[in-house]
Amino acid sequence: MRVLGVDPGLTRCGVGVVEGVAGRPLTMLGVGVVRTPADAELGPRLVAIERGIEQWLDEHRPEYVAVERVFSQHNVRTVMGTAQASAVAMLCASRRGIPVALHTPSEVKAAVTGSGRADKAQVGAMVTRLLRLDAPPKPADAADALALAICHIWRAPAVNRLQQAHAAARTPRVPRTPAVPVRKVPR
């Protein structure tokens, strides 16, 4: 499974591609940051993020895109920018028919470090260890993007099984009637 992780942000949008399957060593295929100038207008910044993500999709051809789910913060302006960058990533993937998964920050931290309250340094250290890197990816947005991809690779099989079980439970079952022996009537 090849996953593009996206840690959305208007100034720094972390991107990272990881390949592998749950239970096996994972491989980092690329990591980086799509940057936009903080003093630029919103429209051109979103276009720059779109172009950057499209380049990553063209180059790495992921099967899935994992995006950090935007959560409520006290700073509404920050939340809006993060949500807008997140929407651009989802749009780029959806336009190509690539499935998109949203993961909360605590879900990603728990998957990678074992604790949903881990700090950025712990996430970076575990990403470094799990991907057998020489040093943590910089900036933290890049490490977070890799953590999102790792989280998705590890959680996707379980999530798929749960979705299939829910779908099967909602599908009405037609009771099978037991076979009735046929008796021949003499003429």
ZAMARGU-4260 file (C-alpha; in steps of 0.2 Angstrom, whole numbers, plus 5000, padded with zeros to 4 digits):
<rodrens>
0) 5000/5000/5000 | 5007/5017/4995 | 5000/5032/5005 | 5003/5051/5003 | 5001/5059/5021
5) 4996/5077/5021 | 4998/5088/5036 | 4988/5103/5030 | 4993/5121/5033 | 4993/5137/5023
10) 5011/5142/5026 | 5018/5124/5028 | 5009/5109/5021 | 5018/5094/5026 | 5018/5079/5013
15) 5026/5062/5014 | 5024/5046/5005 | 5026/5029/5014 | 5024/5012/5006 | 5021/4995/5015
20) 5009/4984/5024 | 5004/4982/5042 | 5016/4971/5052 | 5030/4973/5040 | 5044/4986/5039
25) 5039/5002/5030 | 5048/5012/5017 | 5048/5031/5015 | 5048/5036/4997 | 5048/5055/4999
30) 5045/5069/5012 | 5044/5088/5010 | 5034/5103/5013 | 5023/5114/5001 | 5027/5132/5007
35) 5017/5148/5003 | 5022/5166/5009 | 5012/5171/5024 | 5009/5189/5016 | 5002/5182/5000
40) 4983/5183/4996 | 4973/5167/5000 | 4968/5163/4982 | 4986/5161/4976 | 4991/5152/4992
45) 4978/5139/4989 | 4983/5137/4970 | 5001/5135/4976 | 4996/5121/4988 | 4986/5113/4974
50) 5001/5113/4962 | 5012/5106/4975 | 5001/5092/4980 | 4997/5088/4962 | 5016/5086/4959
55) 5017/5074/4973 | 5002/5064/4966 | 5010/5064/4949 | 5027/5059/4955 | 5022/5045/4968
60) 5006/5039/4962 | 4999/5034/4979 | 4984/5022/4981 | 4977/5032/4996 | 4979/5050/5003
65) 4978/5052/5022 | 4974/5070/5028 | 4974/5076/5046 | 4957/5079/5052 | 4955/5098/5056
70) 4950/5100/5075 | 4944/5115/5084 | 4957/5127/5091 | 4955/5143/5099 | 4962/5153/5085
75) 4948/5153/5071 | 4959/5160/5058 | 4972/5146/5060 | 4958/5133/5059 | 4951/5141/5043
80) 4968/5141/5035 | 4971/5123/5040 | 4953/5118/5034 | 4956/5126/5017 | 4973/5118/5014
85) 4965/5101/5019 | 4951/5104/5007 | 4963/5107/4993 | 4972/5090/4997 | 4955/5081/4997
90) 4950/5089/4981 | 4966/5084/4972 | 4965/5066/4977 | 4946/5065/4974 | 4948/5072/4957
95) 4960/5057/4953 | 4948/5045/4961 | 4961/5041/4975 | 4952/5037/4992 | 4955/5050/5006
100) 4955/5045/5024 | 4955/5058/5038 | 4964/5054/5054 | 4963/5065/5070 | 4980/5071/5078
105) 4977/5060/5093 | 4973/5045/5082 | 4990/5047/5073 | 5000/5050/5089 | 4992/5035/5097
110) 4996/5024/5081 | 5014/5030/5080 | 5019/5032/5098 | 5007/5023/5108 | 5000/5039/5116
115) 4987/5050/5109 | 4995/5064/5119 | 5013/5063/5112 | 5022/5079/5108 | 5030/5083/5091
120) 5047/5077/5097 | 5041/5060/5101 | 5031/5058/5085 | 5047/5064/5075 | 5058/5051/5085
125) 5046/5037/5082 | 5044/5041/5063 | 5063/5041/5062 | 5064/5024/5070 | 5049/5016/5061
130) 5056/5022/5044 | 5074/5018/5048 | 5079/5036/5045 | 5096/5044/5050 | 5087/5060/5058
135) 5069/5066/5061 | 5062/5075/5045 | 5062/5094/5047 | 5051/5104/5049 | 5039/5095/5061
140) 5025/5096/5047 | 5035/5084/5036 | 5037/5071/5051 | 5018/5073/5054 | 5014/5069/5036
145) 5024/5053/5037 | 5015/5049/5053 | 4999/5051/5045 | 5004/5039/5031 | 5010/5026/5044
150) 4994/5028/5054 | 4984/5025/5038 | 4994/5009/5033 | 4992/5002/5050 | 4974/5006/5053
155) 4967/5004/5036 | 4965/4985/5037 | 4955/4985/5053 | 4945/5000/5047 | 4940/4991/5031
160) 4935/4975/5041 | 4924/4986/5052 | 4916/4994/5037 | 4913/4977/5029 | 4905/4971/5045
165) 4894/4986/5047 | 4888/4984/5029 | 4885/4966/5031 | 4874/4970/5047 | 4864/4983/5037
170) 4861/4971/5023 | 4844/4962/5025 | 4846/4944/5025 | 4833/4933/5016 | 4830/4918/5027
175) 4833/4902/5018 | 4819/4890/5017 | 4823/4872/5020 | 4822/4861/5005 | 4805/4852/5005
180) 4806/4834/4998 | 4795/4832/4982 | 4783/4818/4983 | 4777/4811/4967 | 4759/4808/4965
185) 4753/4793/4956 | 4742/4795/4941
</rodrens>
